[in-house]
């Protein structure tokens, strides 16, 4: 991670058209709220969590990011989440996003 990425955000996000960049920022903000309030994983399914105990909305956000920019965009968002919420939550997000595209937890 470079100083530029820390100051201005990940390159895969910076290089998006303005409208897409704004959408990604909104999705990141939603992921931050989910991570702080609910976590990306649960020990039991139900409610906000699917049968795999993955947060449903966080998984949908991962699918949207993949559709917009593939694994590179997902990785950029994951790095942003890591900076904002630290390593454990980033690892939980990794597991939540399993099976989206070529994502590897």
Secondary structure, 3 states (H helix, E strand, C coil): CCHHHHHHCCHHHHCCCHHHHHHHHHHHHHHHHHHHHCCCECCCCECCECCCCEEHHHHHHHHHHHHHHHHHHHHHHHHHHHHHHCHHHHHHHHHHCCCCCCCCC
